[in-house]
Amino acid sequence: MSDDFKRLAAERAAEDVKPGMKLGIGTGSTAEHFVRALGARVRAGLDVVGVPTSERTRELAEAEGIKLATLEELPELDLTIDGADEIDPALTLVKGGGGALLREKIVAAASLSMIVIADESKLVECLGAFPLPIEVNPFGLGATTKAVEACFARNGLQGKLVLRGGAEHPFVTDGGHYILDAHLGRIADAARLAHDLVAIPGVVEHGLFLGLAAKAYVAGKQGVTVVEPAK
Ligand SMILES: O=C(CO)[C@H](O)[C@H](O)COP(=O)(O)O
């Protein structure tokens, strides 16, 4: 069911794509539905160019016949369409469940607008039930982990940090980094936490997306709802 909702949201977003657009293309199962819907439109004659946010998305988009470019070739994009792990009423997001948060954030920030696509299970009142992904440089992992824990304590947060994939076979991002998943439960002040995390040497990026999403297409039993940031 949830996958059907993801597809519905993705297909709605694909209708927003206009000829000539430069697109950021997200990562994850919802974004994959979007790539397939976009591929169908491209094969029907739509002329667009996309910048993928992961190697996985690049492979699928190529297979779908979507023209691709890099941010070196296209430093400014019209629209990014991507999934999310959590969406709060201000449209602050937790992203990175699929491990692509760094490229996803770079691409979204290079876009004039971002649309989030999701099934209704992703809507939350407060972020934090989904573990917050923090992308870190493998060098100095122990010191970075300690600094991140100290940052949580300063922010009044308690929680476990888990190296994704485990110490034996850590998950490695497309950029060659590791991911620490922070089980925080509740993030009351996402802006403060975001600010403090990026100040830690060794933290490459985190999965809090603030002020990037313009709207979300959220699908559920009632169909697709347009969610805009609460004022
Ligand atoms: O941030 C992401 C990948 O890094 C995804 O957008 C997020 O994990 C949602 O995934 P899905 O659409 O599979 O539920």
The ligand as a Gaussian input file, in Angstrom:
#p B3LYP/6-31G(d) Opt

LIG

0 1
 O       16.780000      10.671000       1.705000
 C       16.660000       9.708000       1.000000
 C       17.793000       8.937000       0.444000
 O       19.023000       9.391000       0.975000
 C       15.290000       9.244000       0.611000
 O       14.641000      10.263000      -0.066000
 C       14.534000       8.882000       1.852000
 O       15.292000       7.894000       2.573000
 C       13.147000       8.323000       1.550000
 O       13.262000       7.068000       0.965000
 P       12.029000       6.269000       0.376000
 O       11.457000       7.078000      -0.717000
 O       12.646000       4.979000      -0.084000
 O       11.049000       6.046000       1.513000

